[in-house]
Amino acid sequence: MSPLVFITGASSGIGQALASRYAQAGWRLALVARRAEAMQAWAAGQGLGPERCAVYAADVAGAASITAAAQSCIAAQGLPDVVIANAGISLGVDTAYAEDLAVMQQVYATNVFGLAASFQPFILPMRERRSGTLVGIGSVAGVRGMPGHAAYCSSKAAVASYCESLRGECRGTGVRVVTVAPGYVATPLTSKNRYPMPFLMQPDAFAERAFKAIESGASYHVIPWQMGYVAKLLRLLPDAVFDRAFAGQPRKHRHIEK
């Protein structure tokens, strides 16, 4: 039987591009998102029948919702070989305003808690099987905090730390934990950004590189590789130099701004 990949946030953007790449490689798909109709329409357009692709409506921010989707997948399709926790949102905040605290909580619920909740139902079964790969989609944005981007940047920093912790917990069990940190990818998530986006990639190009990176066995990948050097430089910059370098740059717009 063909291997199975479970992908959250699969209705658009990076998630849909990853689904397409895995389908091209002959994998069976378990696709998860809130918009089940969009995923079903995409699968039908790709000619993927029920033996190749199943769709599960779930919100990763709700533990009961994503757990039910995971359990349904295991019952209907079997235990996945790869789980990709990709679902994420990006909303600009200014925590000088009390109402933006709720927005920050929403971003954390999806990007951090949702990632852990997506992995949780699979960890023990994969350990018992002694094989499987858990992939967390982080971001280069998690390396340093950008103005207006506090919720997203800090959530992606948390993703990197969580995956690193989980990797240590799974060591010796046969379960791999991989962190993929995209740079800028042309998706609905980045479409309203008002600042420069160097090395902007198309989703299909990102998915091709991510597919190969996940299969390679390394635990951490920045895509594209050029952004890896940018990330290393940003990490090394003293705060005073970093602050001067980004002074006057457009900030991430608040969630209420169009």
Number of C-alpha atoms within 10 A of each C-alpha: 5 11 15 23 22 26 26 28 24 30 25 20 21 27 25 23 20 26 26 20 20 19 19 10 12 12 19 25 27 26 28 30 25 18 17 17 14 15 24 19 12 17 23 13 9 11 11 16 11 12 9 17 22 20 24 25 18 23 22 30 23 15 17 13 17 26 20 15 23 26 15 14 22 16 10 11 17 12 21 24 19 23 24 26 28 29 28 24 17 22 20 23 24 20 15 8 8 9 11 19 15 12 20 22 13 18 23 23 21 22 29 28 20 24 28 21 22 32 21 15 17 22 19 14 15 22 16 11 13 14 16 21 23 26 23 29 25 30 23 23 21 22 19 18 14 19 16 19 23 21 26 26 22 21 28 25 19 18 25 24 15 17 23 17 12 19 18 11 12 17 11 11 15 15 24 24 26 25 27 22 25 23 24 23 23 16 14 13 16 14 9 11 14 12 11 10 13 12 14 16 18 15 19 18 16 22 23 15 17 23 14 10 19 22 11 9 12 12 16 18 20 21 23 20 14 12 19 17 12 14 18 12 12 16 13 10 13 9 12 8 12 15 12 9 11 12 11 8 12 14 16 21 19 15 14 9 7 6
